[in-house]
Amino acid sequence: MTSALRRSAAPAALLAAAVALSGCAGTVLAPDEPSDVRGVVADGGSVDDDARAGQPVVVQASDPYYEGMALLTDGTEVLAADGDAADPDVLVAGVLVEVWVDGVCQESYPVQCGVEVVQLLEP
C-alpha cells in the first residue's frame, strides 16, 4: 500500500468508527440494580407550596419515604420507556416513572435525594 493510500485510509476508518458509535449516543442504560421507588409525576406546587411550582416531584410513591421528592437534581438522567435519553420536559403530571437515587438523602419532608435516573414506565 502506498503512503498516500494509507494516509487517506486512516481518516476514513476513523470516520466509519465515529459513525458506528454515534448510533449508541441516544441510549443511556438504567442502573443494573432495582429502582429505589416507583410513582407518578406531579407538579411540585400542587403537592406542598408554590415554591416548587413547575418542578416535577414523585407522588403515589411505592415507598412513602420518597413521597413528594423532587425528580430533577444535578446530573439527573431522564430516560424514555425504551431506554433512550429523553428531555426532562417529558416529566409531566400523571406519567408513571421509576427512580434511582444516589443513596445520599437529606432527612426532611419531602426527602431531598440526589436523583441519578428517572425512567418513564409508559411511552
N, CA, C and O atoms as a GROMACS GRO file, in nm:
protein
  492
    1MET      N    1   0.086  -0.117   0.000
    1MET     CA    2   0.000   0.000   0.000
    1MET      C    3   0.090   0.123   0.000
    1MET      O    4   0.186   0.128   0.077
    2THR      N    5   0.061   0.219  -0.084
    2THR     CA    6   0.143   0.339  -0.089
    2THR      C    7   0.113   0.426   0.032
    2THR      O    8   0.008   0.413   0.094
    3SER      N    9   0.206   0.516   0.064
    3SER     CA   10   0.185   0.602   0.181
    3SER      C   11   0.068   0.697   0.160
    3SER      O   12   0.000   0.732   0.256
    4ALA      N   13   0.043   0.739   0.037
    4ALA     CA   14  -0.070   0.828   0.010
    4ALA      C   15  -0.201   0.754   0.034
    4ALA      O   16  -0.297   0.810   0.087
    5LEU      N   17  -0.205   0.627  -0.005
    5LEU     CA   18  -0.326   0.547   0.016
    5LEU      C   19  -0.348   0.521   0.164
    5LEU      O   20  -0.462   0.525   0.211
    6ARG      N   21  -0.239   0.493   0.238
    6ARG     CA   22  -0.252   0.471   0.383
    6ARG      C   23  -0.302   0.597   0.452
    6ARG      O   24  -0.386   0.588   0.542
    7ARG      N   25  -0.252   0.714   0.411
    7ARG     CA   26  -0.295   0.840   0.473
    7ARG      C   27  -0.444   0.865   0.450
    7ARG      O   28  -0.511   0.917   0.538
    8SER      N   29  -0.495   0.830   0.334
    8SER     CA   30  -0.637   0.854   0.308
    8SER      C   31  -0.725   0.746   0.372
    8SER      O   32  -0.842   0.772   0.399
    9ALA      N   33  -0.672   0.628   0.396
    9ALA     CA   34  -0.750   0.520   0.457
    9ALA      C   35  -0.769   0.543   0.607
    9ALA      O   36  -0.874   0.508   0.661
   10ALA      N   37  -0.672   0.601   0.673
   10ALA     CA   38  -0.682   0.621   0.819
   10ALA      C   39  -0.798   0.713   0.856
   10ALA      O   40  -0.877   0.678   0.943
   11PRO      N   41  -0.811   0.831   0.792
   11PRO     CA   42  -0.926   0.916   0.828
   11PRO      C   43  -1.060   0.850   0.795
   11PRO      O   44  -1.158   0.869   0.867
   12ALA      N   45  -1.064   0.772   0.688
   12ALA     CA   46  -1.189   0.704   0.652
   12ALA      C   47  -1.226   0.602   0.758
   12ALA      O   48  -1.344   0.587   0.792
   13ALA      N   49  -1.127   0.531   0.811
   13ALA     CA   50  -1.153   0.432   0.916
   13ALA      C   51  -1.202   0.501   1.043
   13ALA      O   52  -1.294   0.452   1.109
   14LEU      N   53  -1.140   0.613   1.077
   14LEU     CA   54  -1.184   0.688   1.195
   14LEU      C   55  -1.327   0.740   1.178
   14LEU      O   56  -1.406   0.735   1.272
   15LEU      N   57  -1.358   0.789   1.060
   15LEU     CA   58  -1.493   0.838   1.033
   15LEU      C   59  -1.594   0.724   1.044
   15LEU      O   60  -1.702   0.743   1.101
   16ALA      N   61  -1.562   0.608   0.991
   16ALA     CA   62  -1.653   0.494   0.998
   16ALA      C   63  -1.677   0.452   1.143
   16ALA      O   64  -1.789   0.420   1.181
   17ALA      N   65  -1.572   0.453   1.224
   17ALA     CA   66  -1.586   0.417   1.365
   17ALA      C   67  -1.673   0.519   1.438
   17ALA      O   68  -1.757   0.482   1.520
   18ALA      N   69  -1.652   0.647   1.409
   18ALA     CA   70  -1.732   0.752   1.474
   18ALA      C   71  -1.879   0.739   1.438
   18ALA      O   72  -1.966   0.755   1.524
   19VAL      N   73  -1.908   0.711   1.312
   19VAL     CA   74  -2.047   0.695   1.269
   19VAL      C   75  -2.110   0.573   1.336
   19VAL      O   76  -2.225   0.579   1.380
   20ALA      N   77  -2.035   0.464   1.346
   20ALA     CA   78  -2.089   0.342   1.409
   20ALA      C   79  -2.118   0.366   1.556
   20ALA      O   80  -2.220   0.319   1.606
   21LEU      N   81  -2.032   0.437   1.625
   21LEU     CA   82  -2.052   0.462   1.767
   21LEU      C   83  -2.159   0.566   1.794
   21LEU      O   84  -2.221   0.564   1.901
   22SER      N   85  -2.182   0.656   1.701
   22SER     CA   86  -2.281   0.762   1.725
   22SER      C   87  -2.422   0.706   1.735
   22SER      O   88  -2.509   0.771   1.791
   23GLY      N   89  -2.447   0.589   1.682
   23GLY     CA   90  -2.578   0.526   1.693
   23GLY      C   91  -2.614   0.492   1.836
   23GLY      O   92  -2.732   0.477   1.868
   24CYS      N   93  -2.516   0.481   1.924
   24CYS     CA   94  -2.539   0.447   2.064
   24CYS      C   95  -2.555   0.571   2.150
   24CYS      O   96  -2.591   0.559   2.268
   25ALA      N   97  -2.531   0.688   2.097
   25ALA     CA   98  -2.528   0.809   2.178
   25ALA      C   99  -2.661   0.841   2.244
   25ALA      O  100  -2.661   0.903   2.350
   26GLY      N  101  -2.775   0.803   2.186
   26GLY     CA  102  -2.904   0.838   2.242
   26GLY      C  103  -2.952   0.745   2.352
   26GLY      O  104  -3.054   0.773   2.415
   27THR      N  105  -2.882   0.637   2.376
   27THR     CA  106  -2.926   0.540   2.474
   27THR      C  107  -2.842   0.550   2.601
   27THR      O  108  -2.719   0.542   2.596
   28VAL      N  109  -2.909   0.567   2.713
   28VAL     CA  110  -2.845   0.567   2.844
   28VAL      C  111  -2.905   0.450   2.919
   28VAL      O  112  -3.027   0.436   2.925
   29LEU      N  113  -2.822   0.366   2.974
   29LEU     CA  114  -2.874   0.248   3.042
   29LEU      C  115  -2.916   0.279   3.184
   29LEU      O  116  -2.846   0.351   3.256
   30ALA      N  117  -3.030   0.227   3.224
   30ALA     CA  118  -3.074   0.238   3.362
   30ALA      C  119  -2.978   0.155   3.448
   30ALA      O  120  -2.921   0.057   3.398
   31PRO      N  121  -2.960   0.191   3.573
   31PRO     CA  122  -2.871   0.112   3.660
   31PRO      C  123  -2.914  -0.034   3.666
   31PRO      O  124  -3.031  -0.068   3.645
   32ASP      N  125  -2.817  -0.121   3.693
   32ASP     CA  126  -2.843  -0.265   3.700
   32ASP      C  127  -2.930  -0.304   3.819
   32ASP      O  128  -3.006  -0.400   3.811
   33GLU      N  129  -2.919  -0.231   3.928
   33GLU     CA  130  -2.996  -0.266   4.048
   33GLU      C  131  -3.141  -0.219   4.034
   33GLU      O  132  -3.170  -0.130   3.954
   34PRO      N  133  -3.231  -0.276   4.112
   34PRO     CA  134  -3.371  -0.234   4.107
   34PRO      C  135  -3.385  -0.086   4.144
   34PRO      O  136  -3.304  -0.032   4.219
   35SER      N  137  -3.488  -0.023   4.092
   35SER     CA  138  -3.511   0.119   4.124
   35SER      C  139  -3.542   0.133   4.273
   35SER      O  140  -3.585   0.038   4.339
   36ASP      N  141  -3.521   0.254   4.324
   36ASP     CA  142  -3.549   0.282   4.464
   36ASP      C  143  -3.698   0.306   4.488
   36ASP      O  144  -3.750   0.275   4.595
   37VAL      N  145  -3.765   0.362   4.389
   37VAL     CA  146  -3.906   0.395   4.406
   37VAL      C  147  -3.974   0.405   4.269
   37VAL      O  148  -3.911   0.439   4.169
   38ARG      N  149  -4.102   0.374   4.267
   38ARG     CA  150  -4.188   0.396   4.151
   38ARG      C  151  -4.298   0.489   4.195
   38ARG      O  152  -4.337   0.489   4.312
   39GLY      N  153  -4.349   0.567   4.103
   39GLY     CA  154  -4.457   0.656   4.138
   39GLY      C  155  -4.509   0.731   4.018
   39GLY      O  156  -4.483   0.696   3.903
   40VAL      N  157  -4.583   0.836   4.047
   40VAL     CA  158  -4.647   0.919   3.946
   40VAL      C  159  -4.589   1.059   3.956
   40VAL      O  160  -4.565   1.109   4.066
   41VAL      N  161  -4.565   1.121   3.843
   41VAL     CA  162  -4.514   1.258   3.840
   41VAL      C  163  -4.627   1.355   3.872
   41VAL      O  164  -4.739   1.340   3.824
   42ALA      N  165  -4.596   1.455   3.954
   42ALA     CA  166  -4.689   1.564   3.984
   42ALA      C  167  -4.611   1.694   3.982
   42ALA      O  168  -4.489   1.694   3.990
   43ASP      N  169  -4.682   1.804   3.972
   43ASP     CA  170  -4.621   1.936   3.981
   43ASP      C  171  -4.596   1.966   4.128
   43ASP      O  172  -4.686   1.952   4.211
   44GLY      N  173  -4.474   2.007   4.161
   44GLY     CA  174  -4.438   2.035   4.300
   44GLY      C  175  -4.528   2.135   4.367
   44GLY      O  176  -4.552   2.125   4.488
   45GLY      N  177  -4.579   2.232   4.294
   45GLY     CA  178  -4.668   2.332   4.351
   45GLY      C  179  -4.800   2.274   4.396
   45GLY      O  180  -4.865   2.328   4.486
   46SER      N  181  -4.841   2.164   4.335
   46SER     CA  182  -4.968   2.102   4.373
   46SER      C  183  -4.953   2.014   4.496
   46SER      O  184  -5.053   1.975   4.557
   47VAL      N  185  -4.830   1.983   4.534
   47VAL     CA  186  -4.805   1.894   4.647
   47VAL      C  187  -4.796   1.970   4.778
   47VAL      O  188  -4.860   1.933   4.876
   48ASP      N  189  -4.716   2.076   4.780
   48ASP     CA  190  -4.699   2.144   4.908
   48ASP      C  191  -4.712   2.296   4.901
   48ASP      O  192  -4.791   2.354   4.976
   49ASP      N  193  -4.639   2.360   4.815
   49ASP     CA  194  -4.645   2.506   4.809
   49ASP      C  195  -4.601   2.555   4.673
   49ASP      O  196  -4.557   2.477   4.587
   50ASP      N  197  -4.612   2.685   4.655
   50ASP     CA  198  -4.576   2.743   4.526
   50ASP      C  199  -4.426   2.751   4.504
   50ASP      O  200  -4.382   2.778   4.392
   51ALA      N  201  -4.346   2.728   4.608
   51ALA     CA  202  -4.200   2.737   4.593
   51ALA      C  203  -4.148   2.635   4.493
   51ALA      O  204  -4.045   2.657   4.429
   52ARG      N  205  -4.217   2.523   4.479
   52ARG     CA  206  -4.172   2.419   4.386
   52ARG      C  207  -4.263   2.408   4.264
   52ARG      O  208  -4.258   2.307   4.193
   53ALA      N  209  -4.344   2.507   4.239
   53ALA     CA  210  -4.434   2.505   4.124
   53ALA      C  211  -4.353   2.488   3.996
   53ALA      O  212  -4.251   2.554   3.976
   54GLY      N  213  -4.401   2.401   3.909
   54GLY     CA  214  -4.334   2.376   3.783
   54GLY      C  215  -4.224   2.272   3.790
   54GLY      O  216  -4.170   2.233   3.686
   55GLN      N  217  -4.190   2.227   3.909
   55GLN     CA  218  -4.086   2.126   3.925
   55GLN      C  219  -4.150   1.988   3.942
   55GLN      O  220  -4.241   1.972   4.024
   56PRO      N  221  -4.106   1.889   3.865
   56PRO     CA  222  -4.166   1.756   3.879
   56PRO      C  223  -4.124   1.689   4.010
   56PRO      O  224  -4.007   1.691   4.048
   57VAL      N  225  -4.221   1.630   4.077
   57VAL     CA  226  -4.198   1.554   4.200
   57VAL      C  227  -4.270   1.420   4.187
   57VAL      O  228  -4.354   1.402   4.099
   58VAL      N  229  -4.235   1.325   4.275
   58VAL     CA  230  -4.299   1.194   4.272
   58VAL      C  231  -4.408   1.187   4.379
   58VAL      O  232  -4.386   1.225   4.494
   59VAL      N  233  -4.526   1.137   4.340
   59VAL     CA  234  -4.637   1.114   4.433
   59VAL      C  235  -4.685   0.970   4.413
   59VAL      O  236  -4.642   0.902   4.319
   60GLN      N  237  -4.773   0.925   4.501
   60GLN     CA  238  -4.818   0.786   4.498
   60GLN      C  239  -4.697   0.693   4.494
   60GLN      O  240  -4.696   0.592   4.423
   61ALA      N  241  -4.595   0.730   4.573
   61ALA     CA  242  -4.468   0.658   4.573
   61ALA      C  243  -4.484   0.516   4.629
   61ALA      O  244  -4.558   0.495   4.725
   62SER      N  245  -4.416   0.422   4.568
   62SER     CA  246  -4.420   0.283   4.615
   62SER      C  247  -4.359   0.271   4.755
   62SER      O  248  -4.391   0.178   4.829
   63ASP      N  249  -4.273   0.364   4.792
   63ASP     CA  250  -4.216   0.373   4.926
   63ASP      C  251  -4.249   0.513   4.978
   63ASP      O  252  -4.197   0.611   4.923
   64PRO      N  253  -4.332   0.525   5.080
   64PRO     CA  254  -4.376   0.656   5.128
   64PRO      C  255  -4.262   0.750   5.168
   64PRO      O  256  -4.280   0.872   5.172
   65TYR      N  257  -4.145   0.696   5.196
   65TYR     CA  258  -4.028   0.778   5.231
   65TYR      C  259  -3.999   0.880   5.122
   65TYR      O  260  -3.955   0.991   5.152
   66TYR      N  261  -4.023   0.844   4.995
   66TYR     CA  262  -3.990   0.930   4.881
   66TYR      C  263  -4.105   1.020   4.836
   66TYR      O  264  -4.089   1.094   4.739
   67GLU      N  265  -4.217   1.015   4.903
   67GLU     CA  266  -4.335   1.093   4.863
   67GLU      C  267  -4.300   1.242   4.856
   67GLU      O  268  -4.250   1.299   4.952
   68GLY      N  269  -4.326   1.304   4.740
   68GLY     CA  270  -4.302   1.446   4.721
   68GLY      C  271  -4.160   1.483   4.683
   68GLY      O  272  -4.129   1.601   4.670
   69MET      N  273  -4.072   1.385   4.666
   69MET     CA  274  -3.931   1.410   4.633
   69MET      C  275  -3.919   1.473   4.494
   69MET      O  276  -3.986   1.431   4.400
   70ALA      N  277  -3.832   1.573   4.482
   70ALA     CA  278  -3.802   1.635   4.353
   70ALA      C  279  -3.735   1.532   4.263
   70ALA      O  280  -3.649   1.456   4.308
   71LEU      N  281  -3.773   1.530   4.136
   71LEU     CA  282  -3.719   1.432   4.043
   71LEU      C  283  -3.597   1.481   3.967
   71LEU      O  284  -3.521   1.399   3.914
   72LEU      N  285  -3.576   1.610   3.959
   72LEU     CA  286  -3.462   1.662   3.884
   72LEU      C  287  -3.362   1.727   3.978
   72LEU      O  288  -3.392   1.829   4.041
   73THR      N  289  -3.244   1.669   3.987
   73THR     CA  290  -3.134   1.725   4.065
   73THR      C  291  -3.014   1.733   3.972
   73THR      O  292  -3.022   1.690   3.856
   74ASP      N  293  -2.904   1.787   4.018
   74ASP     CA  294  -2.784   1.798   3.934
   74ASP      C  295  -2.744   1.662   3.879
   74ASP      O  296  -2.722   1.567   3.955
   75GLY      N  297  -2.734   1.652   3.748
   75GLY     CA  298  -2.688   1.530   3.685
   75GLY      C  299  -2.792   1.423   3.662
   75GLY      O  300  -2.756   1.313   3.620
   76THR      N  301  -2.919   1.451   3.687
   76THR     CA  302  -3.023   1.350   3.665
   76THR      C  303  -3.034   1.315   3.517
   76THR      O  304  -3.042   1.404   3.432
   77GLU      N  305  -3.034   1.186   3.487
   77GLU     CA  306  -3.058   1.137   3.351
   77GLU      C  307  -3.205   1.100   3.341
   77GLU      O  308  -3.258   1.031   3.429
   78VAL      N  309  -3.271   1.145   3.237
   78VAL     CA  310  -3.411   1.110   3.213
   78VAL      C  311  -3.416   1.015   3.094
   78VAL      O  312  -3.359   1.044   2.988
   79LEU      N  313  -3.485   0.903   3.112
   79LEU     CA  314  -3.495   0.803   3.006
   79LEU      C  315  -3.640   0.781   2.966
   79LEU      O  316  -3.730   0.781   3.050
   80ALA      N  317  -3.661   0.762   2.837
   80ALA     CA  318  -3.793   0.722   2.787
   80ALA      C  319  -3.814   0.575   2.825
   80ALA      O  320  -3.722   0.509   2.874
   81ALA      N  321  -3.934   0.525   2.804
   81ALA     CA  322  -3.965   0.386   2.838
   81ALA      C  323  -3.877   0.287   2.762
   81ALA      O  324  -3.849   0.178   2.812
   82ASP      N  325  -3.834   0.324   2.641
   82ASP     CA  326  -3.749   0.235   2.561
   82ASP      C  327  -3.601   0.245   2.596
   82ASP      O  328  -3.519   0.177   2.535
   83GLY      N  329  -3.566   0.330   2.693
   83GLY     CA  330  -3.428   0.343   2.736
   83GLY      C  331  -3.351   0.454   2.669
   83GLY      O  332  -3.238   0.483   2.708
   84ASP      N  333  -3.409   0.517   2.568
   84ASP     CA  334  -3.342   0.629   2.503
   84ASP      C  335  -3.342   0.750   2.595
   84ASP      O  336  -3.435   0.770   2.673
   85ALA      N  337  -3.238   0.831   2.584
   85ALA     CA  338  -3.232   0.955   2.660
   85ALA      C  339  -3.352   1.041   2.622
   85ALA      O  340  -3.391   1.046   2.506
   86ALA      N  341  -3.408   1.109   2.720
   86ALA     CA  342  -3.526   1.193   2.696
   86ALA      C  343  -3.504   1.330   2.759
   86ALA      O  344  -3.422   1.346   2.850
   87ASP      N  345  -3.577   1.426   2.710
   87ASP     CA  346  -3.573   1.561   2.765
   87ASP      C  347  -3.650   1.563   2.896
   87ASP      O  348  -3.753   1.498   2.907
   88PRO      N  349  -3.602   1.636   2.996
   88PRO     CA  350  -3.674   1.644   3.123
   88PRO      C  351  -3.818   1.694   3.110
   88PRO      O  352  -3.900   1.673   3.199
   89ASP      N  353  -3.849   1.760   2.998
   89ASP     CA  354  -3.985   1.810   2.976
   89ASP      C  355  -4.088   1.697   2.966
   89ASP      O  356  -4.208   1.724   2.972
   90VAL      N  357  -4.044   1.572   2.948
   90VAL     CA  358  -4.139   1.460   2.942
   90VAL      C  359  -4.196   1.426   3.079
   90VAL      O  360  -4.292   1.349   3.089
   91LEU      N  361  -4.138   1.481   3.185
   91LEU     CA  362  -4.185   1.453   3.321
   91LEU      C  363  -4.303   1.544   3.354
   91LEU      O  364  -4.289   1.644   3.425
   92VAL      N  365  -4.418   1.508   3.300
   92VAL     CA  366  -4.540   1.586   3.320
   92VAL      C  367  -4.634   1.511   3.414
   92VAL      O  368  -4.623   1.389   3.431
   93ALA      N  369  -4.725   1.584   3.474
   93ALA     CA  370  -4.818   1.526   3.571
   93ALA      C  371  -4.890   1.404   3.514
   93ALA      O  372  -4.940   1.407   3.401
   94GLY      N  373  -4.893   1.297   3.594
   94GLY     CA  374  -4.965   1.176   3.557
   94GLY      C  375  -4.881   1.066   3.497
   94GLY      O  376  -4.928   0.953   3.483
   95VAL      N  377  -4.756   1.096   3.461
   95VAL     CA  378  -4.669   0.996   3.399
   95VAL      C  379  -4.614   0.902   3.507
   95VAL      O  380  -4.569   0.948   3.613
   96LEU      N  381  -4.616   0.772   3.480
   96LEU     CA  382  -4.559   0.672   3.572
   96LEU      C  383  -4.408   0.664   3.550
   96LEU      O  384  -4.362   0.659   3.436
   97VAL      N  385  -4.332   0.663   3.659
   97VAL     CA  386  -4.187   0.659   3.650
   97VAL      C  387  -4.127   0.564   3.753
   97VAL      O  388  -4.191   0.529   3.853
   98GLU      N  389  -4.004   0.522   3.728
   98GLU     CA  390  -3.924   0.458   3.832
   98GLU      C  391  -3.798   0.542   3.848
   98GLU      O  392  -3.750   0.603   3.752
   99VAL      N  393  -3.745   0.544   3.971
   99VAL     CA  394  -3.641   0.638   4.007
   99VAL      C  395  -3.528   0.567   4.081
   99VAL      O  396  -3.552   0.484   4.169
  100TRP      N  397  -3.405   0.602   4.045
  100TRP     CA  398  -3.287   0.556   4.116
  100TRP      C  399  -3.221   0.677   4.182
  100TRP      O  400  -3.197   0.778   4.115
  101VAL      N  401  -3.193   0.668   4.310
  101VAL     CA  402  -3.125   0.777   4.382
  101VAL      C  403  -2.982   0.735   4.411
  101VAL      O  404  -2.948   0.616   4.405
  102ASP      N  405  -2.898   0.834   4.442
  102ASP     CA  406  -2.757   0.803   4.465
  102ASP      C  407  -2.728   0.754   4.606
  102ASP      O  408  -2.612   0.730   4.641
  103GLY      N  409  -2.831   0.738   4.687
  103GLY     CA  410  -2.812   0.683   4.821
  103GLY      C  411  -2.791   0.787   4.928
  103GLY      O  412  -2.796   0.755   5.047
  104VAL      N  413  -2.769   0.911   4.889
  104VAL     CA  414  -2.749   1.018   4.987
  104VAL      C  415  -2.875   1.103   4.990
  104VAL      O  416  -2.905   1.174   4.894
  105CYS      N  417  -2.949   1.096   5.100
  105CYS     CA  418  -3.073   1.172   5.112
  105CYS      C  419  -3.068   1.257   5.239
  105CYS      O  420  -3.023   1.211   5.344
  106GLN      N  421  -3.116   1.380   5.227
  106GLN     CA  422  -3.126   1.467   5.344
  106GLN      C  423  -3.261   1.441   5.409
  106GLN      O  424  -3.365   1.445   5.344
  107GLU      N  425  -3.257   1.414   5.538
  107GLU     CA  426  -3.378   1.385   5.613
  107GLU      C  427  -3.460   1.512   5.631
  107GLU      O  428  -3.429   1.595   5.716
  108SER      N  429  -3.561   1.526   5.552
  108SER     CA  430  -3.652   1.640   5.558
  108SER      C  431  -3.784   1.593   5.499
  108SER      O  432  -3.796   1.479   5.455
  109TYR      N  433  -3.882   1.680   5.500
  109TYR     CA  434  -4.004   1.646   5.428
  109TYR      C  435  -4.035   1.758   5.331
  109TYR      O  436  -4.050   1.873   5.371
  110PRO      N  437  -4.043   1.726   5.203
  110PRO     CA  438  -4.015   1.594   5.148
  110PRO      C  439  -3.865   1.566   5.150
  110PRO      O  440  -3.783   1.658   5.155
  111VAL      N  441  -3.830   1.439   5.146
  111VAL     CA  442  -3.690   1.399   5.147
  111VAL      C  443  -3.620   1.460   5.026
  111VAL      O  444  -3.679   1.475   4.919
  112GLN      N  445  -3.493   1.493   5.044
  112GLN     CA  446  -3.414   1.551   4.935
  112GLN      C  447  -3.301   1.454   4.902
  112GLN      O  448  -3.208   1.435   4.980
  113CYS      N  449  -3.311   1.394   4.785
  113CYS     CA  450  -3.212   1.294   4.742
  113CYS      C  451  -3.149   1.338   4.610
  113CYS      O  452  -3.210   1.411   4.532
  114GLY      N  453  -3.026   1.294   4.588
  114GLY     CA  454  -2.966   1.310   4.457
  114GLY      C  455  -3.027   1.204   4.366
  114GLY      O  456  -3.012   1.085   4.391
  115VAL      N  457  -3.095   1.246   4.263
  115VAL     CA  458  -3.162   1.153   4.172
  115VAL      C  459  -3.069   1.125   4.054
  115VAL      O  460  -3.032   1.216   3.981
  116GLU      N  461  -3.033   0.998   4.037
  116GLU     CA  462  -2.944   0.959   3.927
  116GLU      C  463  -3.020   0.942   3.797
  116GLU      O  464  -2.984   1.000   3.694
  117VAL      N  465  -3.128   0.861   3.801
  117VAL     CA  466  -3.202   0.827   3.680
  117VAL      C  467  -3.351   0.828   3.708
  117VAL      O  468  -3.397   0.777   3.811
  118VAL      N  469  -3.427   0.886   3.615
  118VAL     CA  470  -3.573   0.876   3.615
  118VAL      C  471  -3.611   0.815   3.481
  118VAL      O  472  -3.576   0.869   3.376
  119GLN      N  473  -3.681   0.702   3.485
  119GLN     CA  474  -3.723   0.637   3.361
  119GLN      C  475  -3.875   0.628   3.355
  119GLN      O  476  -3.940   0.584   3.450
  120LEU      N  477  -3.930   0.671   3.241
  120LEU     CA  478  -4.074   0.658   3.220
  120LEU      C  479  -4.109   0.510   3.209
  120LEU      O  480  -4.033   0.432   3.153
  121LEU      N  481  -4.224   0.473   3.263
  121LEU     CA  482  -4.268   0.334   3.255
  121LEU      C  483  -4.367   0.311   3.142
  121LEU      O  484  -4.406   0.198   3.115
  122GLU      N  485  -4.408   0.417   3.078
  122GLU     CA  486  -4.501   0.407   2.966
  122GLU      C  487  -4.460   0.509   2.862
  122GLU      O  488  -4.407   0.615   2.897
  123PRO      N  489  -4.483   0.480   2.735
  123PRO     CA  490  -4.443   0.574   2.629
  123PRO      C  491  -4.520   0.704   2.633
  123PRO      O  492  -4.497   0.792   2.550
   0.00000   0.00000   0.00000
